[in-house]
Amino acid sequence: MSGLALAMSGGGAPAAYFSAGVIQYLAHSGLLDDLRVVSGTSAGALNAGAVAAGLTVEELADLWVDARPFDLARPRLDVWRLVNWGNLARWPSTGVAEYLLDAVGWTWLFDTGRARRWLLSRLSGADGQDGRIPVRDGLTVVVSSVDQATGKVVRFTNRLPPRRRGAGASPPGEETPYRRSFEYRQVQLTVDHLLASAAVPLLLRPGREDMHEYVDAGLVANTPLTPVFDYRPDRVIVVSAATVSGPVARPVTLGDAISRLIDNVARYSVYSSYEHAQAMNALIHQAPQVPAVRGKKEVELRLIEPVGRQFTLTRFLDFSPDTAHHVMAHGREQAARALAGWPPSRRTARPRRAPNRGP
């Protein structure tokens, strides 16, 4: 497979808005028509689903401008399960803190049933209660999540990547799919796979499939760039919700310190994935005969990141119209800067996908 690939990271409301702005720019420039692979985690997975379902830029903007926290989740009501009475009745044999935690019967706080109905109503073409997403022809969608039972990253996709060339590979001209069942799962993508990728541990109800529970992969694979290369694209756009290249201020409060901890995880995820890809490009260019890169090709990379923005606990859930318009506009601006000088699309932008500039 060749063409353009898009990898979008997670990070709550700012990530959803920023990557939506980037998608708007891609539609306006005609690059969205060249897209062959879209990969997303958490909020990036929700936007990947929107691209797969063929939402126009107006519909995508409305999706996030109209989103409210209570559209996405509601508190649990099964308070009778809050206390694990069996553990509470036992004589404490551990520390007080561990004893009290073991007495709590909940492992998540908010139900996502409302979010599922919200997505079903918004993703045009989603098929009834099973929530199937009608992925457009020629597009591969990869949604990353974590299997809670194994701790491994799972890639839900509508199309498995071709097997790499090398020992045991298919004859020239033939390609067979990966059989790494522990990583790739070929499925009919649904809104439930998107929600599983966005199920923040402890906060949101995990997604379920085949008796397994899946949660947000943001802490271990926040930038889903790795699977993109298995599809052998020519060009890759990486969208980060966190500022990667700029410095950040020193934390001065406990809230700042917690936010910085999470922000650094996100920054490192983007930085390590992107730097690894650049290192592989350099190795392919300088020593293509090295076994580790034999049969691979250089891939043109572009990183799109916000300027002067970092994660905070309050911004993570800041679903508001004003913030949505502002951050989407910033995403469009940063995309225009990062992609300036790229080869123009072979297609012209479709009028119906002119970017929504907001008020």
C-alpha positions, -999 to 999 in steps of 0.1 A, spaced: 0 0 0 12 35 -7 -2 70 -4 -8 93 26 -12 82 62 -25 101 92 -17 93 128 -36 112 155 -28 111 193 -51 113 222 -54 138 250 -90 146 258 -109 176 245 -78 195 232 -67 165 212 -102 160 197 -104 197 187 -68 201 174 -68 170 152 -103 180 139 -88 213 128 -60 194 110 -86 172 93 -104 204 82 -72 217 66 -65 184 49 -100 185 34 -96 221 22 -62 214 6 -74 181 -11 -50 160 9 -78 142 26 -87 125 -7 -52 111 -9 -55 95 26 -51 57 26 -44 49 62 -57 67 93 -46 56 128 -59 70 161 -58 66 198 -84 78 222 -97 112 209 -76 105 178 -96 73 174 -129 92 175 -117 115 148 -104 85 128 -139 71 130 -153 104 117 -130 104 87 -139 67 80 -176 75 82 -171 104 57 -182 133 78 -179 166 61 -158 193 78 -190 210 88 -203 178 104 -170 172 121 -170 208 135 -206 203 147 -197 170 163 -172 187 187 -188 221 190 -220 205 203 -202 179 225 -208 183 263 -194 162 291 -228 148 299 -231 138 262 -201 116 266 -206 100 300 -228 99 331 -219 89 367 -225 53 377 -258 47 394 -252 12 408 -242 25 442 -249 -9 458 -218 -21 441 -196 7 455 -186 -12 486 -171 -46 485 -186 -58 517 -166 -91 518 -133 -72 518 -146 -46 541 -156 -72 567 -122 -89 568 -97 -79 594 -72 -56 578 -39 -75 571 -23 -47 551 -19 -10 554 -50 11 561 -48 27 526 -47 -6 508 -75 -20 530 -98 9 522 -90 7 485 -98 -30 485 -131 -22 500 -142 -2 470 -161 -23 445 -160 1 416 -131 1 391 -145 29 369 -166 60 376 -186 69 344 -207 49 321 -203 54 283 -238 43 272 -247 79 265 -215 84 245 -224 54 224 -258 68 215 -242 102 208 -217 86 184 -244 66 167 -264 98 161 -234 117 148 -214 92 126 -234 93 94 -242 59 81 -236 41 114 -257 10 111 -284 7 138 -276 -7 172 -246 -27 162 -229 6 154 -210 -5 123 -190 23 106 -192 23 68 -155 28 60 -150 43 26 -134 22 -2 -96 23 -2 -92 35 34 -76 15 62 -85 25 97 -64 14 127 -77 20 163 -54 13 192 -65 1 226 -51 -20 255 -63 -54 265 -67 -52 303 -61 -89 307 -27 -90 290 -16 -53 291 -8 -55 254 -17 -30 227 -43 -42 203 -49 -27 169 -85 -30 157 -85 -26 119 -107 -32 89 -76 -44 69 -46 -63 81 -12 -49 69 7 -69 43 35 -92 55 70 -77 54 94 -89 28 121 -112 42 126 -147 53 94 -166 49 77 -137 31 54 -143 1 68 -145 -34 72 -113 -53 39 -99 -65 20 -117 -37 12 -104 -2 -3 -122 27 -16 -105 58 0 -105 92 -11 -132 116 1 -115 148 -33 -120 165 -19 -106 197 -16 -72 180 -38 -68 150 -75 -77 150 -93 -75 117 -129 -65 126 -159 -48 112 -152 -15 129 -179 -1 152 -184 28 175 -176 4 203 -140 0 191 -137 38 191 -151 40 227 -127 12 238 -98 32 225 -111 63 244 -119 45 277 -96 63 301 -87 38 329 -104 44 362 -125 72 347 -146 55 319 -162 21 316 -139 -3 296 -149 -15 262 -157 -52 257 -153 -76 229 -151 -115 230 -151 -114 268 -121 -91 269 -120 -56 283 -102 -28 265 -91 6 277 -74 38 264 -39 32 250 -29 67 257 -3 59 284 15 33 263 8 41 226 -6 76 226 8 84 192 -2 54 170 26 59 145 41 24 147 12 6 130 11 31 102 45 20 88 33 -16 85 11 -4 56 40 11 37 28 47 31 47 72 11 40 102 34 29 104 70 13 132 89 16 129 127 -7 150 149 3 156 185 -20 171 211 10 182 231 37 207 223 67 185 216 95 208 205 90 237 228 100 242 265 74 241 292 72 261 325 82 247 358 52 234 379 44 255 410 14 236 424 4 200 429 -21 203 401 6 216 378 29 187 388 2 161 381 -6 178 348 31 179 339 35 142 346 7 133 322 19 159 297 54 145 297 41 110 291 23 123 260 53 144 249 76 114 252 52 91 233 52 115 203 89 123 205 101 87 208 78 75 179 87 104 156 124 103 163 125 65 158 108 70 124 133 97 114 162 74 125 148 46 104 146 69 74 182 79 79 193 43 81 174 33 50 190 62 31 226 56 43 227 18 46 197 1 28 215 -32 28 213 -35 66 189 -65 75 168 -44 99 157 -20 71 160 -42 40 129 -40 18 117 -8 36 115 26 20 120 62 32 88 78 43 83 116 42 72 128 77 54 159 89 47 166 126 18 189 134 18 201 170 1 229 190 22 259 200 25 269 236 -1 244 248 4 217 275 -19 193 292 -39 204 322 -65 185 342 -92 211 335 -85 213 298 -88 176 294 -125 178 299 -130 213 286 -158 205 261 -172 239 252 -181 257 220 -157 286 224 -127 262 231 -137 240 202 -137 268 177 -105 283 190 -85 250 191 -98 238 158 -87 271 142 -53 266 158 -52 231 143 -59 245 108 -32 271 112 -5 247 124 -14 222 96 -10 250 70 25 258 85 37 223 88 25 212 53 36 243 34 57 231 4 44 196 4 35 183 -31 0 194 -39 -28 169 -40 -35 153 -74 -72 161 -66 -88 194 -60 -106 201 -28 -143 194 -28 -165 225 -21 -185 207 6 -153 202 26 -143 239 29 -131 244 65 -156 257 90 -139 289 103 -162 293 133 -173 326 147 
